[in-house]
Every structure is written in C-alpha cells, then in structure tokens.
Amino acid sequence: MSVPEIIFLVEESPEGGFEARALGYSIFTQAESLEELRESVKDAVICHFDEKDRPKIIRLHIVKQEVLTF
C-alpha cells in the first residue's frame, strides 16, 4: 500500500545541527545543516520503504523555539 506523503518534525539538536522524526513511522535522522538533513531524510525514507510503497511527497515541518525574557 503506497503512502501518499510523509511528514517529518525537524528541530534544532541540543548538540548542534538538526534532528528529524517522521510522524507515525520509526524513522529518525540528523545532520549538521538543513541542506544535509534534506538529503538524510530522503535516504532514510528510501531505506524504510520498498520502492512501490514509498511516499511521493516528503514534508518537513521545521520548528524553531525562541525564549523571550523580561
């Protein structure tokens, strides 16, 4: 059964770089830059799914936290 799309939650890693977790799947990857992360996410999806079941669309939901103080 083909998955139409997969969504990854992307956050800055406490150690530096970025981490990406797929929503609803056991897929996790990390990289030093967003450009590298995009490639790592593609590679992770290719490894996780058979070609016939692979999603056609990968969405990256990038979350950036900022702390404001008074």
C-alpha beads as a LAMMPS data file, in Angstrom:
LAMMPS data file: protein, C-alpha beads

70 atoms
69 bonds

1 atom types
1 bond types

-500.0 500.0 xlo xhi
-500.0 500.0 ylo yhi
-500.0 500.0 zlo zhi

Masses

1 110.0

Atoms # bond

1 1 1 0.000 0.000 0.000
2 1 1 1.541 3.266 -1.140
3 1 1 1.798 6.149 1.303
4 1 1 0.932 9.464 -0.429
5 1 1 3.128 11.603 1.833
6 1 1 5.191 11.529 4.998
7 1 1 5.760 14.372 7.458
8 1 1 8.934 14.936 9.462
9 1 1 9.177 17.135 12.537
10 1 1 12.509 18.987 12.346
11 1 1 14.089 20.605 15.399
12 1 1 17.472 22.029 16.281
13 1 1 19.535 19.471 18.166
14 1 1 20.840 20.426 21.633
15 1 1 24.280 19.192 20.468
16 1 1 24.129 21.336 17.316
17 1 1 22.716 20.631 13.883
18 1 1 19.210 19.320 13.274
19 1 1 17.098 16.238 14.055
20 1 1 14.147 14.940 12.037
21 1 1 11.483 12.441 13.191
22 1 1 8.796 11.006 10.955
23 1 1 5.275 11.278 12.312
24 1 1 3.717 7.825 12.511
25 1 1 6.840 5.923 11.445
26 1 1 10.029 4.797 13.173
27 1 1 12.311 6.995 11.099
28 1 1 14.860 9.327 12.693
29 1 1 17.847 11.112 11.188
30 1 1 20.134 14.024 11.960
31 1 1 22.622 16.291 10.195
32 1 1 24.749 19.381 10.716
33 1 1 22.840 21.632 8.285
34 1 1 19.350 21.822 6.790
35 1 1 20.773 21.025 3.345
36 1 1 22.406 17.841 4.683
37 1 1 19.246 16.986 6.633
38 1 1 17.134 17.122 3.463
39 1 1 19.388 14.513 1.860
40 1 1 19.459 12.400 5.042
41 1 1 15.647 12.426 5.196
42 1 1 15.408 11.270 1.573
43 1 1 17.924 8.481 2.234
44 1 1 16.064 7.404 5.388
45 1 1 12.739 7.223 3.518
46 1 1 14.342 5.190 0.727
47 1 1 15.763 2.744 3.294
48 1 1 12.486 2.441 5.220
49 1 1 10.042 1.862 2.355
50 1 1 10.017 -0.525 -0.577
51 1 1 10.016 1.347 -3.873
52 1 1 6.346 0.562 -4.584
53 1 1 5.262 1.787 -1.116
54 1 1 7.475 4.883 -0.931
55 1 1 5.715 8.238 -0.353
56 1 1 5.710 10.620 -3.282
57 1 1 5.879 13.703 -1.039
58 1 1 8.085 14.386 1.995
59 1 1 7.102 17.357 4.139
60 1 1 9.498 18.921 6.617
61 1 1 7.781 20.758 9.460
62 1 1 10.599 22.910 10.844
63 1 1 10.087 24.021 14.441
64 1 1 12.229 26.772 15.899
65 1 1 11.943 27.626 19.542
66 1 1 12.775 31.044 20.879
67 1 1 12.781 32.046 24.511
68 1 1 11.800 35.585 25.415
69 1 1 12.529 37.007 28.840
70 1 1 11.602 40.228 30.604

Bonds

1 1 1 2
2 1 2 3
3 1 3 4
4 1 4 5
5 1 5 6
6 1 6 7
7 1 7 8
8 1 8 9
9 1 9 10
10 1 10 11
11 1 11 12
12 1 12 13
13 1 13 14
14 1 14 15
15 1 15 16
16 1 16 17
17 1 17 18
18 1 18 19
19 1 19 20
20 1 20 21
21 1 21 22
22 1 22 23
23 1 23 24
24 1 24 25
25 1 25 26
26 1 26 27
27 1 27 28
28 1 28 29
29 1 29 30
30 1 30 31
31 1 31 32
32 1 32 33
33 1 33 34
34 1 34 35
35 1 35 36
36 1 36 37
37 1 37 38
38 1 38 39
39 1 39 40
40 1 40 41
41 1 41 42
42 1 42 43
43 1 43 44
44 1 44 45
45 1 45 46
46 1 46 47
47 1 47 48
48 1 48 49
49 1 49 50
50 1 50 51
51 1 51 52
52 1 52 53
53 1 53 54
54 1 54 55
55 1 55 56
56 1 56 57
57 1 57 58
58 1 58 59
59 1 59 60
60 1 60 61
61 1 61 62
62 1 62 63
63 1 63 64
64 1 64 65
65 1 65 66
66 1 66 67
67 1 67 68
68 1 68 69
69 1 69 70
